Structure formats: structure tokens, C-alpha cells
């Protein structure tokens, strides 16, 4: 395994960890994070967001109902560890 593969796995694990953080945030903070006031919209197809890419990763991992699992931090840490070790991500 090359260093580049390790970095990609680490980044995907961090993305899943970040999704857990975002999901546990209060709803007002989530709305503030997703608001795009003052930003120019880019032309063309919109990029995939964090949640879209994360949901693809969850499908590969076979994780269902991730929004409920996020509230149990120990279980969530196990999912992040699995993501970092999974060869298909």
C-alpha cells in the first residue's frame, strides 16, 4: 500500500468523522453552516457535498441509519475506524 492510498483512507475517515460532528450539532448551527450568503455561485454542475459523498461511503461500508448511530459516540468511533481500514473506500 502506498502513502497516497493511506492519505486517501485517512481523508475519507476524517470526512465521516466530520459528518458525525455536523449531525450532532444543534439545528441552528447546521443552518448557519449551510447558508451561502455573500458567496458567488459557481457555474456548471454543483459539486457533491459532504453528505452525498459520505452517504456513498456508508453504502460501501454497509452502514445503515447512520444518522441514528452518530449519537452513540463509541459506536461512531468504530465506524470511523472501519472506514479508515476498509480497502474499498
DOKOLTOR-255709 format. One record per residue: chain; residue in one letter; y, z, x of N, C-alpha, C in turn. Coordinates in Angstrom, 3 decimals, decimal comma. Atoms other than C-alpha are relative to their C-alpha. Layout:
! DOKOLTOR-255709
atom c=A; r=A; ny=Y; nz=Z; nx=X; cay=Y; caz=Z; cax=X; cy=Y; cz=Z; cx=X
...
//
This chain:
! DOKOLTOR-255709
atom c=A; r=X; ny=-1,172; nz=0,000; nx=0,841; cay=0,000; caz=0,000; cax=0,000; cy=1,241; cz=0,000; cx=0,891
atom c=A; r=X; ny=-1,205; nz=0,101; nx=-0,821; cay=3,375; caz=-0,977; cax=1,415; cy=1,062; cz=0,989; cx=-0,476
atom c=A; r=X; ny=-1,086; nz=-0,903; nx=0,358; cay=6,537; caz=1,087; cax=1,405; cy=0,738; cz=-0,502; cx=-1,242
atom c=A; r=X; ny=-0,690; nz=0,556; nx=1,170; cay=8,065; caz=-1,292; cax=-1,163; cy=-0,714; cz=0,389; cx=-1,288
atom c=A; r=X; ny=0,751; nz=-0,402; nx=1,183; cay=5,272; caz=-0,509; cax=-3,630; cy=0,225; cz=1,475; cx=-0,308
atom c=A; r=X; ny=-0,262; nz=-1,422; nx=0,205; cay=5,815; caz=3,218; cax=-3,106; cy=1,383; cz=0,215; cx=-0,602
atom c=A; r=X; ny=-1,361; nz=-0,137; nx=0,515; cay=9,524; caz=2,812; cax=-3,784; cy=0,048; cz=-0,407; cx=-1,466
atom c=A; r=X; ny=0,017; nz=0,463; nx=1,394; cay=8,889; caz=0,860; cax=-6,998; cy=-0,638; cz=1,060; cx=-0,892
atom c=A; r=X; ny=0,651; nz=-1,056; nx=0,783; cay=6,492; caz=3,548; cax=-8,239; cy=0,916; cz=1,215; cx=-0,139
atom c=A; r=X; ny=-0,905; nz=-1,139; nx=0,049; cay=8,993; caz=6,248; cax=-7,348; cy=1,130; cz=-0,261; cx=-0,991
atom c=A; r=X; ny=-1,099; nz=0,348; nx=0,907; cay=11,786; caz=4,426; cax=-9,203; cy=-0,474; cz=0,056; cx=-1,450
atom c=A; r=X; ny=0,511; nz=-0,024; nx=1,375; cay=9,620; caz=3,966; cax=-12,305; cy=-0,286; cz=1,426; cx=-0,451
atom c=A; r=X; ny=0,204; nz=-1,402; nx=0,342; cay=8,637; caz=7,627; cax=-12,202; cy=1,313; cz=0,694; cx=-0,295
atom c=A; r=X; ny=-1,319; nz=-0,583; nx=0,235; cay=12,287; caz=8,590; cax=-11,945; cy=0,592; cz=-0,484; cx=-1,324
atom c=A; r=X; ny=-0,500; nz=0,538; nx=1,266; cay=13,128; caz=6,302; cax=-14,886; cy=-0,643; cz=0,746; cx=-1,170
atom c=A; r=X; ny=0,673; nz=-0,733; nx=1,067; cay=10,514; caz=8,033; cax=-17,030; cy=0,515; cz=1,437; cx=-0,057
atom c=A; r=X; ny=-0,565; nz=-1,344; nx=-0,039; cay=11,810; caz=11,409; cax=-15,908; cy=1,395; cz=0,026; cx=-0,638
atom c=A; r=X; ny=-1,344; nz=0,101; nx=0,555; cay=15,370; caz=10,331; cax=-16,796; cy=-0,052; cz=-0,192; cx=-1,517
atom c=A; r=X; ny=0,153; nz=0,176; nx=1,446; cay=14,217; caz=9,179; cax=-20,250; cy=-0,292; cz=1,334; cx=-0,678
atom c=A; r=X; ny=0,272; nz=-1,325; nx=0,539; cay=12,835; caz=12,655; cax=-20,828; cy=1,256; cz=0,836; cx=-0,072
atom c=A; r=X; ny=-1,273; nz=-0,731; nx=-0,021; cay=16,157; caz=14,151; cax=-19,833; cy=0,906; cz=-0,476; cx=-1,130
atom c=A; r=X; ny=-0,864; nz=0,541; nx=1,049; cay=18,048; caz=11,823; cax=-22,177; cy=-0,485; cz=0,393; cx=-1,388
atom c=A; r=X; ny=0,561; nz=-0,319; nx=1,317; cay=15,709; caz=12,533; cax=-25,072; cy=0,212; cz=1,469; cx=-0,349
atom c=A; r=X; ny=-0,204; nz=-1,428; nx=0,257; cay=16,146; caz=16,307; cax=-24,676; cy=1,472; cz=0,355; cx=-0,193
atom c=A; r=X; ny=-1,434; nz=-0,268; nx=0,140; cay=19,947; caz=16,013; cax=-24,694; cy=0,367; cz=0,179; cx=-1,469
atom c=A; r=X; ny=-0,505; nz=-0,135; nx=1,361; cay=21,925; caz=17,012; cax=-27,756; cy=0,463; cz=-1,360; cx=-0,497
atom c=A; r=X; ny=-0,311; nz=1,305; nx=0,574; cay=22,683; caz=14,168; cax=-30,126; cy=1,426; cz=-0,451; cx=0,318
atom c=A; r=X; ny=-1,379; nz=0,375; nx=-0,328; cay=26,443; caz=14,262; cax=-29,464; cy=0,106; cz=-0,556; cx=1,413
atom c=A; r=X; ny=-0,027; nz=0,472; nx=-1,386; cay=25,874; caz=13,855; cax=-25,737; cy=-0,668; cz=-1,363; cx=0,113
atom c=A; r=X; ny=0,663; nz=1,305; nx=-0,004; cay=23,477; caz=10,956; cax=-26,380; cy=0,952; cz=-1,084; cx=-0,500
atom c=A; r=X; ny=-0,946; nz=0,976; nx=0,539; cay=26,109; caz=9,205; cax=-28,490; cy=1,100; cz=-0,314; cx=0,996
atom c=A; r=X; ny=-1,026; nz=0,228; nx=-1,011; cay=28,722; caz=9,683; cax=-25,774; cy=-0,535; cz=-0,871; cx=1,133
atom c=A; r=X; ny=0,605; nz=0,755; nx=-1,089; cay=26,348; caz=8,282; cax=-23,180; cy=-0,167; cz=-1,467; cx=-0,367
atom c=A; r=X; ny=0,269; nz=1,368; nx=0,428; cay=25,596; caz=5,179; cax=-25,240; cy=1,262; cz=-0,760; cx=-0,441
atom c=A; r=X; ny=-1,214; nz=0,709; nx=0,402; cay=29,190; caz=4,403; cax=-26,229; cy=0,496; cz=-0,849; cx=1,163
atom c=A; r=X; ny=-0,408; nz=0,943; nx=-1,046; cay=30,657; caz=1,457; cax=-24,347; cy=1,484; cz=-0,316; cx=-0,142
atom c=A; r=X; ny=-1,416; nz=0,240; nx=0,179; cay=34,372; caz=1,873; cax=-24,932; cy=0,649; cz=-0,356; cx=1,329
atom c=A; r=X; ny=-0,750; nz=0,376; nx=-1,176; cay=36,625; caz=0,135; cax=-22,458; cy=-0,737; cz=-0,897; cx=0,963
atom c=A; r=X; ny=0,766; nz=0,855; nx=-0,896; cay=33,895; caz=-1,986; cax=-20,875; cy=-0,015; cz=-1,408; cx=-0,557
atom c=A; r=X; ny=0,127; nz=1,395; nx=0,423; cay=33,885; caz=-5,757; cax=-20,979; cy=-1,473; cz=-0,314; cx=-0,167
atom c=A; r=X; ny=1,384; nz=0,393; nx=0,231; cay=30,726; caz=-7,177; cax=-22,440; cy=-0,343; cz=-1,193; cx=0,879
atom c=A; r=X; ny=0,454; nz=1,096; nx=-0,846; cay=28,771; caz=-9,427; cax=-20,111; cy=-0,448; cz=-1,164; cx=-0,880
atom c=A; r=X; ny=0,440; nz=1,171; nx=0,745; cay=27,990; caz=-12,958; cax=-21,204; cy=-1,503; cz=-0,169; cx=0,171
atom c=A; r=X; ny=1,430; nz=0,285; nx=-0,094; cay=24,440; caz=-14,059; cax=-21,902; cy=-0,845; cz=1,052; cx=-0,679
atom c=A; r=X; ny=0,952; nz=-0,923; nx=0,609; cay=21,360; caz=-12,144; cax=-22,906; cy=0,228; cz=1,404; cx=0,543
atom c=A; r=X; ny=-0,163; nz=-1,368; nx=-0,489; cay=21,764; caz=-8,373; cax=-22,756; cy=-1,197; cz=0,432; cx=0,835
atom c=A; r=X; ny=1,078; nz=-0,536; nx=-0,825; cay=19,743; caz=-6,612; cax=-20,096; cy=-0,814; cz=0,987; cx=-0,834
atom c=A; r=X; ny=0,816; nz=-1,021; nx=0,653; cay=16,861; caz=-4,433; cax=-21,178; cy=0,529; cz=1,367; cx=0,393
atom c=A; r=X; ny=-0,490; nz=-1,339; nx=-0,262; cay=17,916; caz=-0,833; cax=-21,480; cy=-1,091; cz=0,902; cx=0,544
atom c=A; r=X; ny=0,922; nz=-0,984; nx=-0,548; cay=16,278; caz=2,289; cax=-20,101; cy=-1,175; cz=0,220; cx=-0,937
atom c=A; r=X; ny=1,059; nz=-0,320; nx=0,944; cay=14,349; caz=2,944; cax=-23,273; cy=-0,982; cz=-1,153; cx=-0,151
atom c=A; r=X; ny=0,892; nz=1,156; nx=0,144; cay=12,964; caz=-0,593; cax=-23,576; cy=-0,960; cz=-0,070; cx=1,181
atom c=A; r=X; ny=0,848; nz=0,044; nx=-1,190; cay=11,673; caz=-0,578; cax=-20,011; cy=-0,946; cz=1,206; cx=0,042
atom c=A; r=X; ny=0,838; nz=-1,188; nx=0,028; cay=10,390; caz=2,979; cax=-20,391; cy=-1,131; cz=-0,124; cx=-1,010
atom c=A; r=X; ny=1,042; nz=0,178; nx=1,012; cay=8,512; caz=2,104; cax=-23,572; cy=-1,077; cz=-0,968; cx=0,478
atom c=A; r=X; ny=1,007; nz=0,883; nx=-0,603; cay=6,808; caz=-0,747; cax=-21,719; cy=-0,886; cz=0,774; cx=0,968
atom c=A; r=X; ny=0,780; nz=-0,822; nx=-0,927; cay=5,762; caz=1,719; cax=-19,040; cy=-0,951; cz=0,922; cx=-0,755
atom c=A; r=X; ny=0,857; nz=-0,887; nx=0,789; cay=4,406; caz=4,096; cax=-21,697; cy=-1,189; cz=-0,756; cx=-0,580
atom c=A; r=X; ny=1,108; nz=0,808; nx=0,499; cay=2,319; caz=1,277; cax=-23,156; cy=-1,043; cz=-0,200; cx=1,098
atom c=A; r=X; ny=0,926; nz=0,193; nx=-1,129; cay=0,805; caz=0,606; cax=-19,726; cy=-0,754; cz=1,300; cx=0,282
atom c=A; r=X; ny=0,625; nz=-1,297; nx=-0,265; cay=0,127; caz=4,329; cax=-19,251; cy=-0,892; cz=0,457; cx=-1,153
atom c=A; r=X; ny=0,762; nz=-0,432; nx=1,175; cay=-1,351; caz=4,645; cax=-22,757; cy=0,563; cz=1,256; cx=-0,630
atom c=A; r=X; ny=-0,649; nz=-1,185; nx=0,555; cay=1,152; caz=7,353; cax=-23,757; cy=0,578; cz=-0,356; cx=-1,361
atom c=A; r=X; ny=-0,532; nz=0,192; nx=1,358; cay=1,875; caz=7,580; cax=-27,471; cy=0,830; cz=1,212; cx=-0,379
atom c=A; r=X; ny=-0,883; nz=-1,065; nx=0,503; cay=4,515; caz=9,653; cax=-29,259; cy=0,721; cz=0,725; cx=1,146
atom c=A; r=X; ny=-0,639; nz=-0,594; nx=-1,167; cay=6,446; caz=10,184; cax=-26,023; cy=1,205; cz=0,837; cx=-0,376
atom c=A; r=X; ny=-1,187; nz=-0,781; nx=0,396; cay=9,483; caz=11,493; cax=-27,914; cy=-0,373; cz=1,430; cx=-0,381
atom c=A; r=X; ny=0,461; nz=-1,361; nx=0,304; cay=7,438; caz=14,486; cax=-29,088; cy=-0,502; cz=0,694; cx=1,258
atom c=A; r=X; ny=0,535; nz=-0,585; nx=-1,230; cay=5,754; caz=15,014; cax=-25,723; cy=1,102; cz=0,460; cx=0,942
atom c=A; r=X; ny=-1,108; nz=-0,303; nx=-0,906; cay=9,127; caz=15,188; cax=-23,997; cy=0,454; cz=1,457; cx=-0,124
atom c=A; r=X; ny=-0,461; nz=-1,368; nx=0,211; cay=9,829; caz=18,612; cax=-25,495; cy=-0,854; cz=1,027; cx=0,744
atom c=A; r=X; ny=0,852; nz=-0,876; nx=-0,795; cay=6,893; caz=20,167; cax=-23,613; cy=0,156; cz=-0,407; cx=1,464
atom c=A; r=X; ny=-0,348; nz=0,405; nx=-1,363; cay=8,173; caz=20,111; cax=-20,039; cy=-1,211; cz=-0,100; cx=0,933
atom c=A; r=X; ny=1,184; nz=0,065; nx=-0,871; cay=4,822; caz=20,823; cax=-18,379; cy=-0,791; cz=-1,272; cx=-0,264
atom c=A; r=X; ny=0,708; nz=1,223; nx=0,344; cay=3,156; caz=18,004; cax=-20,249; cy=0,796; cz=-1,225; cx=0,471
atom c=A; r=X; ny=-0,848; nz=1,116; nx=-0,429; cay=6,110; caz=15,739; cax=-19,452; cy=-0,086; cz=-0,204; cx=1,513
atom c=A; r=X; ny=0,139; nz=0,106; nx=-1,459; cay=5,851; caz=16,524; cax=-15,730; cy=-1,319; cz=-0,669; cx=0,372
atom c=A; r=X; ny=1,289; nz=0,658; nx=-0,245; cay=2,187; caz=15,493; cax=-15,874; cy=0,094; cz=-1,496; cx=-0,245
atom c=A; r=X; ny=-0,172; nz=1,430; nx=0,301; cay=3,170; caz=12,169; cax=-17,463; cy=0,768; cz=-0,686; cx=1,119
atom c=A; r=X; ny=-0,775; nz=0,579; nx=-1,108; cay=5,756; caz=11,560; cax=-14,724; cy=-0,877; cz=-0,145; cx=1,238
atom c=A; r=X; ny=0,919; nz=0,082; nx=-1,145; cay=3,123; caz=12,332; cax=-12,068; cy=-0,984; cz=-1,151; cx=-0,178
atom c=A; r=X; ny=0,910; nz=1,106; nx=0,277; cay=0,709; caz=9,896; cax=-13,728; cy=0,694; cz=-1,343; cx=0,233
atom c=A; r=X; ny=-0,743; nz=1,250; nx=-0,158; cay=3,393; caz=7,217; cax=-13,759; cy=0,190; cz=-0,339; cx=1,483
atom c=A; r=X; ny=-0,213; nz=0,241; nx=-1,426; cay=4,068; caz=7,641; cax=-10,054; cy=-1,285; cz=-0,397; cx=0,709
atom c=A; r=X; ny=1,277; nz=0,296; nx=-0,631; cay=0,368; caz=7,364; cax=-9,252; cy=-0,687; cz=-1,232; cx=-0,597
atom c=A; r=X; ny=0,669; nz=1,096; nx=0,704; cay=-0,513; caz=4,558; cax=-11,688; cy=0,185; cz=-1,311; cx=0,749
atom c=A; r=X; ny=-0,073; nz=1,234; nx=-0,766; cay=-1,330; caz=1,274; cax=-9,990; cy=0,537; cz=-1,189; cx=-0,809
atom c=A; r=X; ny=-0,429; nz=1,117; nx=0,837; cay=-0,363; caz=-0,930; cax=-12,966; cy=1,494; cz=-0,041; cx=-0,271
atom c=A; r=X; ny=-1,449; nz=-0,008; nx=0,261; cay=3,305; caz=0,057; cax=-13,090; cy=0,743; cz=-0,698; cx=1,107
//
